[in-house]
Amino acid sequence: MSEDIVGQIKDIKGRTWQEAFYIQTKAFLEKNSEHLKEIERLKAEVERLTKAGDAMADMVDWEVPYERRKKLEADWAAAKEGKQP
């Protein structure tokens, strides 16, 4: 964190709450920017994998018995919600 930001955070007295919030948010983002970039990358990866899983679920062979096909669809829907099938 830059020394300028640290000095500003210590000198919050006399500022509006909006100014104080802005200063603290700016310091947080500066300190955690790499973590936030990684979070965005992981969100994009999850979206990409979900699309791939949806495409695979659509490719289930129609020769598969109906009950089995419905079970696979239910398992995939549960997995997308983060549940164990």
N, C-alpha and C positions, 0 to 999 in steps of 0.2 A: 504494500500500500504506500502511496507516495506521502512524503512528509507534509505536503500541502493539504491533503485530505485529512490527515491526522490532526493537524492544527485546526482545521475548520470544525471537525467534530468536537474537539475539546472546547471550542468557542461558540457553543450553541445558545448561550444566554443572550437574550435580547433579540432572538430571531423568531419569526413566525413558525408555527408548527410545520407549514408547508416547506419553508426553507430548510428547516432541520431535517425533515423527512427526505428532501431531495439530496442533501449532503450525505446523509447516512446511506441512502439507496445507491448513490454514485460510488461511495466507498465500498459497499458490499459487492456491487457489480465488478468493480475494478479488481477486488480481491478474489472473486470467484468466477471470473470470466472463462477460464479454462474448464472449470467444472460445468458451467452452463453450456458451453460448446459441446462437451461430451454428452450431456443430457440430450441436447438436440440431435446429435448424431445417433444416439441409441433410439430415440423416438422414431427417426426416419428408418432405422433398421427394422424396428418392430413392424412399422407400416409395410415395409417391403416384404418381410416374411409373411405377414398376414395375407397380403395379396397373392403371394405364391401358394400359400395354403388354401386359399379360396379357389385358385385355379386348379389345384390338385383335387380338391373336393368335387369340383365340377366335372373332372375327368373320370370319376368312378364309373367303372364299366357297368353298363346296363344289364350285363349278364349276371351280375352279383344279385343274389336274392334280395327282395325288397326289404325284409327285416334287417339284414346285414347292412344294406345301404343306408337305412334310416339310423342305425346304430352309429355308423361312421359319421354321418352328418351331425348327430347329437354330440358325439365325442369331439368333433372339430369345433362346434359351437361352444362347448364347455371350455375347451382349450383356449379359444380366443378371449374368453372372460377370465382366464387365469385359473380355472378350476382343473382339477385332475379328472380325466374321464374315467 
